[in-house]
Amino acid sequence: MEVDLNQLVHKDQTIKIVPSVEESLKKLGVDTDLDERIQIWFSHLRLQWKTWKKSPATDSHFNSLFHFATDPYRVALLCSVKCEEFKDSKPKSLQYYIIESLCEWSQSNGRKPTDSLKLPAFQIAISQRNQHFLKLVIRTYHVQTIKETILPMVKEMIRSDNCKQASQIVIAMELCDDIPVEELLFPLILQDKTNIIDEYLSECPNQVRPLLLFLDRLLDKNFSIKDYAQQYIEENKVCHVKYEKIHHKPLGKLVARLCNKFNIPIETCKNLSKNRTTGGLRYLIHQKYVEHNVSSSVWDDLVKDSLRQSGCAQEFIDILVDYDTNEALKWASYFQLPEDTLPLALKNMSLQEVPIEEEKWDEQNATQNFYKLPLSENNIIIIDTAEKLYDVVTTLVNCSIVSIDCEWKPSFGAVQSQVALIQIATFDFIYLIDTLILNSKQYSSFWYRFNKSVLDNAEIIKLGFGLEQDLKEIKASVIGLSNIKVKGEGLLDLSLLWKSVINLGLSLPSDNEGNSLSSLVQACFGVPLEKAEQCSNWELRPLRKTQINYAALDAYVLLEIYNHLQKLCVEQQINFEEICNYIMLEKKMKTAKKTKVADNINTSAQNFPRLSKNVKILVEYELSDLVAYLRYCDIDTIVTSPAMLWHDTVNLALSENRLIITSKLKFSPTSKFSQNFILDICKSSIKDQLQKVLFNFNITVTRNDLLNRCLLCNGRDLKKMNPNEVKDLCSKYEAVCNSKTVSKRHTSDNEDDDAYYDNFLSDSDGDDFLYLSQPETTAQSSKIKVLTEPCVTSKGATIEIGNVHGLSVSRKPATLCEICGKLYWDEDPLLISVWELISPLI
């Protein structure tokens, strides 16, 4: 019966007619006819297979084929194609059994197939989905002998974005040396198909190092990964790309993981090591000059040790000079850097011109209260011999609850430092186990006893903060503890307990933001932990007294927190023991689902109107002129960077529960983010754009909402100043101004360095940071006056006053942003233009 194709498809559609497998074999010159005797034999085989599967009777019947068939290779190939579910030729299928039996027969009889069947057999093998069947056919029909014919076909698969099947063929035919590894695997990296990559490298281990070296070249900070990847994607027509993976951070993590998996020294990857070192140094500088968490002794120890090993003194000086030129010059001299390599700010200076002042760390922290260890120093016991380790285990087995922590030296390179100290606290004593001394094979039996008696003893509750990570570090570092469990019964993570009790309504004495141990201590006891030794070099021996106290307190405070939370739960009628059991057994507590702001858009009209302060918006960079107006209405508004991809924009909005405003229609790439959350306002006037935002999102703005948020930095920490306060500020501002001007220095584009903070510290949270470019204002780009004694806010931001004289004589109130130092008053040109446009809309 003839079919009219015009009735099946539309005139603008195309149709592709795929020939059957047997027709494809005919085109390759294979005789697809089976005589009557073979057909009867095959029917009997199928019947026996349905009844008995693989059995002696089935084997006997199959072997009878070789007594009357003159071309068993052709017959077996045709019969396998005629089997049911050929497309999924699993090892327990009839087609797999046919080829497997043929392979066994050929090996025992020394028979080989004719050359004319090798390519058809290969085509049959790749037309189904099972890799085991592919390998079996290639081995049985000796397809490796026509490698020159197969190679062009594999390369065409790569060009056609079929790298998965191409990699399977390369493995099966052992073509690893004939196909460049980056050509085969880079598309899979772009598609984030790590399982296929791992499988390929496991089968072709000699390709691991070439791939790592290729990826490491992409990690050079002077090389644009995005530009290279985008060009590669366009030229090779790669589909289903995971754009969020085309960054230094995920690529660096992939390289580090592959090095670890295949035992390649991570120092082999020079750029990865350098980037991680630079990121670690940047973090150390941030801790010293921004967080003020590094004492002078810790700073000197770490700088000397890390830079001596890493050889990144030049990068360190380039970063440090932006924070402290005196300190930068001191270390440039210490490491004897050539003068022509120094930053411009240091070239005209010398050590004689710069007085080196000792850091008065104790004085800086004398005014701040920290949580103190309630036990005497005599209750801190150093365990540095096998005998002491044996005795402490004997003591611990009689405890019902202990706390565990560990410390390691900050890692300034790609190689993770080993655990240097394990702290175990009871209510009476704190034991500091020196793993630098005891971590050797001769003590493995003592560690085995420690694991069986303490760590693996479910009768003893082990407390920790980030406990799983600490135990993983111990497991990877200490000889004799490589088989310890890292979670489960008897292991209670206080960070998870904290989150659980808060979700169930527990009220803590103090409100404190953050998720670190110090934040929890402050929430419970009103004062934080002192973190001066956080970045210590824990491999120094002997340990400083401050290091010993820090390590002891980090472990002991966990017991204090446990008791405190237990007491509060009893007072507030929360079942503390049940929560602890749920956490240790990894069960989920039932909590009320929190409603996201963006989820309310599709709810019924009774939830409207919506208050501006409850709305969070993400604006595309092209619409950055709209930002000040939205912030003036107390709408939390941030801007994307010019280079941010649409996929990343949506992910950011999804993670922060933001709505998106675009200049042209764009579609959501994921079902998790509704199209209703994306508003296209076109490139019209500011007034029309603002009206469209307020109308479409049904946002109500009142006079009380105006100027509750800084137009410049988006912060809400605004201080209302009366006329007298304004006059005093103006007088001080005018008094300290001088005529010297400098250009305001912008932050360099180092967002990817944050990728290398992970596991930097033994108690760091490893948070990820995202840099968002804010629209540059006139005040940011122009030159501003430098104050000899700058007027600053309570948060330390330099105060910026545009028309100081006009403000001083106006006798009007003003509003000061404590976060960025921007001062607003009635005659501020920016404020006037914003008010004139918004006032009719209120």
N, C-alpha and C positions, 0 to 999 in steps of 0.2 A: 504494500500500500504506500503510495507516494504522499509525502507531507509537504504542504505549501508553507515554506518558512515565512512568507510575508504575513501569514495569519498568526504566526506565533510571536513575532517581535514587531516593535514599533519601527517606523521608517528611520528614526534617528538612533536606534539601538544597533549594537553589533552582536554577532553571535559567533561563538567559537565551537567548532565541532571537534571533539576529542576522539581519536580512534580507539578502539578496544585494544587490550593487551595483545590479543592474538593477531590483530591486524598490524600492530607495530612489529611483531615478530616476523610476519610475512615480508614486510618492507626491508627487514634486515636479512632476508634470504633464508629464513628457517621454515622448514616444512612443518606445518601445523596439523597435518592429518595424522590420526592414529588409526591403525588397522583394527579390525573387529576383535581380535584376540586380546590386544592391549586394552581396548575399551572394556571388555568383560573383566579383565584382571583389575582394572582401576575401579570398576563398580564394586567388585568384591572387596577390594582394599578399603573403600569408603565405608562399606557396611561393617566390616570387622573393626574399623577404627571407632565407629559410633558405639559399638558394643563393648570392645575390650581396650580401646586406646592402645598404648604401646604394651605389647605382650609377646611371649614366644610364638604364639600362633600368628600374630600380625607380622613378626619378623620373618617367619618361615614363608608366609605368602609373599611378602615383598621381595625376598631373595630369589623367589622363583622367576622374577622378571629377568634376571641376568642369564637364565638358561635359554630363553627364546628371543629376547630383544637384541637386535644387532647394534642399536644406538641408545643405550640406557641413559646417557647424558641428555639427549634430546627429549626422550620420553619423560624423564623425571622433571625436566624443566616445564614441559607442557602440562603435566599432571598437577604440578604445584600451582600453576596459574588457574587451573580449573577448580581448585579447592574453594570451599566456602570461606568467606571472610579473609580472602587473600591479602587485602590491604593491611591487615593487622596480623602479620605472621609471627605470632608469639612462639616461644620454645615448646609449648605443649600443643601446638596445632598440627594438623595433618601435613600441611605443606612443609613445615619445618622438619617433621619426621622424615619425609621423603628425601629431602636434600641431605639431611644428616646421615641417613642410611646409605645414600649414594656415596657420600664422602668416606664413610668407614669402609665400604666395599672397594673404592678406588685406591685407598691407602694400603689395604691388605693385598690387592692384586696388582698394584703398580700401574694402573690404567690412568690415562689422561684424556681430557676432552679435546676435541678438534678446535683449531683456532677460530673457526666460523661461529662457534657457540659462545665464545668468551664475551664479546660485546653484547649479544642478546641477553646473556645471563646477567650481566651488569645492569642493563636497562630494566630487567625484571626486578632485580634487587632494590633499585632506587625508586621503583614505582610503588613500593609499600613502605610502612612506617617504622618497622622494627629494626633497630641497629644490629641486634644479634643475628637476625636473618641475613642482613647485609654482609656481615663478616663471614658467615657460613658460606654464602654463595660465592663470595670472592675467593675464599680458600678452596672450595670444592672445584670451581671452574678455572682456577689459576689465572684470575683476572689481572694479577700483578704483572704478568708477562706482556700486557698491552698498555703499560703505563703511559707511553707517548700518546696513545689515543685518548686516555682518560683525563690526562692533565688539562688539555684545553676545555674539556667539559666542566671540570671543577672550577677553573678560573671564570668560566661563564656563569656558573652558579653564584660565585662571589659577586660578580658584577650585577647579577640579577637580585641581589639582596637575599640570597638563600644560603647564608653562611653556616647555618646550623647543619644542613645536610652536607655541605661542602666539608665541614670539619669532621663529620662522621666518616665520610669517604676517605679523607686524608688519613685518619686513624686506621681504618680498616685496610687500606692499601699501603700504609707506611710511606706516605708522600711528604712527611714533615720537612725534609730537607729540600723539597722541590717547590714549596709554597712559602713565601715570606710570612712569618708569623704575624707581623703587624697587619699585613694585607688581609689575612683570614680573620683575626680576632678583634681588630679595632672596631669593625661594625658591631660586633657582639658587645663590646664594651660600651659603645654609644647606646645600645639597646638594653644595657644592664642585665645581660643574660649570663650571670656569673656561674651558674651551674654548668653550662656548656663550656665556658672557658676553663673551669677547674677540671672538668672531665678530659678536655683536650690536652691540657698540660700534664695531667696525671699519666696519660697514654704516651705523650711525647715530652718527657722531662728535659730533653736537650733543647727544647724551645722556650723554657722558662726564662733563662737569662737574657736571650735576645729580646723577648717581650718586655722584660723589666727595664732594660736599657732604653728601649724605644719609649716607653711610658715616662721614664725618668727625664728624657730629653724634653718632653712636653711640660715638665714641672719647673723648667727654668723660668724664673720670674720675668726675664726679658722676652719671653715667648708668649704669644697670645693663644691660649688653648681654644678659646671661643672662635676666633677667626679661622684657625686651622681646622677645627671640627666642622664649622659651617661650610667651608670650602669643600671639605671631604664629603660631607653629606650631600651637597649639591652635585658634585662631580660623579659620585657613585650611587646617587639616588637611594640613599639609606632611609628606610621608613621606620616608624615606631621608635623614634629617638627619645630617650629620657634626658631632656635638656638639663634637668637639675643635677645630672651627674657630670656635666662638662665644666667642672671647676677644679681648682687646685685641691680643695679639701677632699671630695670623694675620690678623686684620682689618686691622691697621696695615700688615702686609706686603703685603696685597692692594691697599690704597690706594696705597702707595708704588710698587708694580709698575705699576699702571694709570697713575699720573702719568708714570712713565718711558716706558711704551709709547706713550702718546698725547701726549707732549710738553706736559703740563700742569704749570706751575710748582708744585712741591711745597709752596711756602709758602702756596698757596691753601688747603690743608687745615690750618687753625689748630690744631685739637686734636692732629693727628698731629705737627705740628712741636713743639707744647708738650710732648707726652708723650715724644718722643725727646730733647728738650732736658733734661727732668727726669731721664730715665733716664741720659743722659750725665753730668749733674752728680752724680747719685747714685753713678755708677761712679767718677768722679774723686775724690769724697770718700772712697769705699771704698778706693781706691788710696792715698790719703794717710794716712788714720787707721787702716786695718786692715792693708793690705799694706805700708804705709810705702815705697811705690815712687815718691813724688813729692817732689822737693826744693822748697824754698821759692821759688826763682827760677822753676821750672816752674809751680808753683801760682799764683803771682802773675800770671805772663804769661797763663795760660789763663783764670783767673777774669776778669781785666779784659777780655780779648779776646772771650770767649764771651758774657759777660753784656751787654757793650755791644751786641753784635749781636742777641742773642736776646730781651732784655728780660724775662728770667725771674729777676731778682734776688730777688723776693719768695719764689719757690719755693726758690731756692738757700739763702736765709737760714733758711727753715722746716726744711730738711733739715739744714743745717750746725749749727744750734743744739743738736741732739741729740748732737753729737760734741764741739763746742768753742764754748762761749758767748763766750769772748774773741774768737775769730776771727770768729764770726758778727756780733758787735757792730762789729768793725772794718770789715767789708764793708758792713754796714747803713749805717754812717756814710759810707763811701766812695761808695755809690750814692744817698745822701741819701733813704733810705726814710722816709716819714712815721711818726712814733712810734706812732700808733694802729694801724698795720698790723704792728708788730713782734710776734713771739711773746711770750707772757707772761714768759718767762724773761729777756727783754732790756729790758722796759719800765721796770724800776726800776733799770737800770744806766746808766752813762755812760762815755765813754772815759776820763775822769779817774780813775774808780774801778777801771779794768782796766789793769794794767800789760801792755803789749804786749812780749812777749819774742821776741827773734829766735830762729828755729829753728836749732839747731846740727846741721845736716844731716851735715856731715863727721864730727862727733864721733859721731853716731848710727850711722854706717856704718863707722867706723874699726875696729871690732872684728870685722867680717865680711870674709872674703876673697872676692874676685870674680875671674873670669877676666880676664886682662890681654892687651892687644894686643901681640904679640911684635915688631911692626914699629915703627920710629921714626916720630915725627910727620911727619918730612920725606918719608916714603913715602906720605902721604895728600895727594892732589892734587885741588884744586877745579877743576871744569870749568865755566866760566861764559862762554865765548866760542865762536863757531862754529869758529874756528881750532883751539882746544883739543879740541873735540869731534871734528873731523876727524882730528887727530893720535892721539887715544886709540883711535879705530876702527882706524887703521892699525896700532897696537900690538896690539890685541886679536885681530886676524885671525891672528896668529902663535902664539896660545895654544891649547892643547888642552883646557883646562878653566878656567872662570871661575865666579865666584859672583855672584848678583844679589839685590838687596833694594831696597826703596823705602820712603819715609816720606811721610806726609801728616798734616796737622793734625787733631787729634781733632775729630770732628764732633759738635757739640752741638745740631744741629737736624735737620730732615728732609733737608736738602741735604748730600750727601756732599762732603767736601773733595777738592780736586784733588791729584794727586801733586806734592810739592814738591821731592823729592830722589830720584835713582836712584843706588844704590851698586853699583859693579862692582869686584870684587877679583880680582887675580891673586896668585901666590905672592910677588911682589915689591912690588907697588903696589896702592893702593886709590884708585879714582877716584870722586869725588862729583860727579855731574852735576846742576847747578842747573837744574831744569826751570821754575822760576818765571821765569828769564831767557830760557831757550832755547825755551820752549814757545810759539812763534808761527809763522805761515805762512812768514815769511822764512827760517826754518831747516828747513822741511819736507824739503828735499832732503838735508840732513845726517842727519836722522832716518831717511830712506828708506835711505841708505847704511848707517847703523847697524843697521837691521833686516836688510838683505840680507847684510851681511858678518858679523854676530854672531848676532843672535837667530834668524835663519832658516837659519843655517849648521849643519847636522847634524854637521859635523866638530868643532865646538867644543861640549863638554858645558857646559851652563849649570846650575849648582846653585842651589837655593833652598829655603826652608822655607815651605810654603804658597805654592809658586811660581805655581800657576795663579791664585790670587787676586791676587797681586802683578801678574802680567802682565795680568790683566783690568783692574786699576786703571790701569796704564800705558796700555793700549789705549784706555780710555775718556777719559783725560786729555790725552795728548800728541798734538798735531797732527802728523800724519805717521806715526803708529804705530797707526792705527785698524784696520789689516788684519793685525796680527801674530797668529801662532798662540800659544795659551796652554798647549798640551800636545802631546806627541808626541816624535818622535825628536830627541835633543839636549837635551831639557829633563828634568832629574832632580830630583824633589822629595825632599829628605832626610827629611821627615816620613813619607813612604811607604816610603822605604828603611829607616828606623829600625824601623817596624812589621814590615816583611817579614823583616829579619834576626833580629829577636826571635822571630817566629813560627817561624823555621827553627832556633831553638835557640841563637842567639848569646848569650854571657854577657858583659855589660858590667862594667867595673871597679866601678861604684857602682850600688846600687839606689836609684831615685828615682821617686816617683809624679809624675804629671802628663804632659801632652803638648805642652808649650810648648818653644820653642827653648832657653830657660834650663834646663829640666828635662833636655833631651838633653845640653847642655853639662856639667851636673853629673854626669849618668850616665857621661859619657866621661872627664871630667877632674877630677871630685871637687869642683868649685866652680861656682856658678851665674854667670850674667851679671848685671851691675848694671843695674837697670831704672829708675834715677832719672830718665832722660830719656825714658822710654817715652811719657809723655803730653805731650811737648814740643809747643810751637807751631812746627812746622817751616816756617812761612811767614815767620818773623822773619828779617830780614837786618840785619847779618851774623849767622851762626850762632855760638852760644857755643862755646867750646873743648870743653866737655863734650858738646855735641850732636855735634860733628864726630867726637870719639872714639867716642861711642856708635854713630853711623851706620857708621863705618869698621869697628868691631869686629863689628857685626851681620852684615856681609857677609863679612869675612875669616874669622870663626870657622866658616863653612860649609865652607871649604876644609880647615880643620884637622879638622873632624868627618869629612869624606869620607875623608881619609887615615887617620884613626884607625880608622874602621869597616873600611876596606879591610885594614889591618894585622891587626885582630882576626879578620876572616873568614879570612885566610890562615892564621893561627895555629890557628884552630879548624876548618879544612878545610871552609869554606863557600864555594861558588862566587860570589864577589862580583860579577864582571863579568856573569854570567848573570842575577843578580838585578836589576842596574841596567838591563840590556836589557829584561827583563820589565816593569819599571816604566815605562820610557820608551815601550814599545810597548803598554802597557795590557793586558798579559796577566796572568792570575792564577796565582800560585805554588800548587803543591799542598801543603796543610798538613793536619795531622790535625785533624778536626773536634772542637771543644771540647764536652764534654757539659755541658748546663745542669743545675742542681740540680733544677729542677722536672721535667725530662724523665725523671728516674730513678723517678718515682712509678709509671709503668706498666711498669717493667722487672721482671724475674723476682724471685722471693722471695730468691734468693741474695744480692742486693744489700742486704738488710735484715739486722739493724736499722740505722737511720740515726742518726748522731751529731747531737746538738742543735746543735753549732756549725756544722754544714753546712747548716742549714735557715734559710731567709729567709721571713718571713711579713708579709703586709699585712693589718691588722685594720681593719674598718669602725669608724667613729667611735662607733657605738652600743655597741661592745664594748671601749671603751678601758680599762675597769676590769681587763681581762684582761692588759693589756700588761706590767705590772710582773712578773707571775708568769712569763710567757714569757721575759722578759729575764733573770730570776733563774736560769732554766734554761739560759742562754747561747744563746737563740734570737734571732737578729737580727730585731727586730720594729719596724715603724713603723705609724703610724695615718693614715688618710685625714682630710682636712678635712671638716667637716660639709656643705659645699656641693659637694663633689666628686661628679660624675656617675658612674654605674656604668661607662659606656664609658671614661672617663678612668681609673677605678680599675683596670680590666682592662689598659689600655695601660701603666700604671705597673708593674703586676705583671709584665707580659710583658717590659718593658724591663729590669727588675732581677732577673728569674728568681725571683720570689716566689710563694708560695702565698697564697691569699686565704681569710680567715675572715669569714663573714657571720652576721648574726643571723636571717636568713630565707633560704629557698631562692631563688637567683638563677641565671640561665643565662648561659653565656659567649656574648658577641655575635660571636665570631670563631672560626674553626676553628684559628687559630694558638694559642689558649689552651684547653687541654682542660678539659672539665667536671670531670675528676678533680682538678684543681688548686684547686677551689672547695669549701670545707667549710662547711656550714650547721650551726651549733652551738646555735641557738635562744637565747632569753633565759632560761636556767636559772641554777643556782647557779654560782659561779666554779669550784668543785671539779668539777662535772659537765662544765663547758665545757672545763676544762684536761684532764681525763681523755679527753674525746672527741678533742681535738686530738692528744694524744700517741698515742692508740690508732689513729686513722684514718691518721695520717701515719707510724705505726710509729717513733716517735722514742724513742731510749734516752737517759735522763738518769741520770748518776752523780753522786756527791758532788763529784767533781772539776770538774763542770760548773757548780756553783752559784756565783753571784756573781762570774762572770768578765766581766760586762757591767753597765754602769750602768743601774739601774732607771729613772732619770730621763731621760737623754739618749741611751741605747742605745750609748754608746761603750764600747770595750774597754780604754781606757788607764787601768787601775786600779792604784793604788799601795798595797801592803800596808804598814801602819805598825805598828811594835812599841809596847808600852806607854810607853816613854820618849819616843818621837817623838810619840805622842798627847798626852802630858802637856805637852811643850814647846809643841805647837801650841795646846793649850787655854789655856796661860798667856799666850801672845801674843795669842790671840783675846780673852781677857777684858781684857787690858791696853789694847787699842786701841779697845774698844767704847765708844760714848757713847750717851746716851739719845735722840738725835735719830733719828726714823724717817721714812722716805719710802716711798712705794709703789713697788714695782718697776715700771719702765716696760717695756711690751711693745712689740715691733716692730710698726710700723704695716703695714697691708695694702697693700704696694707691690709685690707679686710681678710685676705686669704691667709695671712700669718696666723689669724686666730684659729685656723684649722689645726695648728700644731700645738695647741695648748693641752690637748687631751692627754691624761695621765701624766701631766707635768709634775703635779704634786701628789703626795700620798693621801691627802685629804681634800683635793680640789674637786669641784663639782663638774669640771669639764664642760661648762656651758658653751653653746655656740653663739656667735655674734653675727648680726646682719647689719651691714652699713647701708643707710638710706641717704642719698644726696638730697639735701633740702634746697629749695630754690634760692639762688644767691641774691641777696638784697643789695641795695646801693650801699648800705652801711658796711656790709661785709667786704665788698670789692674795693671800696675807697680807702684811702689812708686815714688813719685816726690818730689822735693825739696820744702820746705815751706819757704816763704819769710817773713822776719820780716816786711817789707813794700812792699808788692807784686807789681810787675809791672803789671798794668792793662790796658786794652783797654779803649776807650772812652765809651764803653757800660758796663764797670765794670768787664769784664772777665779777669781772671788771665792769663797772657801771658806765654806760654810754649815754651821753646827753648831746643831742643835736644842736639846739639853740640855747645854750646855757644862760646867756644874758637875758634873752626874751623870757625864759621860764622864771628866772630869778625876780624880775620886776613885775611879773604878771600876778603874783600873789594868788596863784591857783593851786588846787590839789593835783596830785599826780599818782600814777600807778607804776610800781617797780616790779619787774620780774626778777625774783631771787635766783633763778637758775641761770639765765644768760646775761642779766644786767641791763636789759632794755628798759628805758623809762618812757612812759606814755603820759601825755597831758592834752588838754583840749585843743591846743594849736599845733599839735604834731601833724605834719602834712599827711602821713600815712593814715592816721586815725580819722582825720577830717574826710578824706576821700572814701574811706570805708563806711563811716557813719552816714554820709550823704546818700550812699547807694542803698544801705540796709534799712535806714529809718522808715522809708515808705512801705517796707515789706513786713514790718512788725505788726 
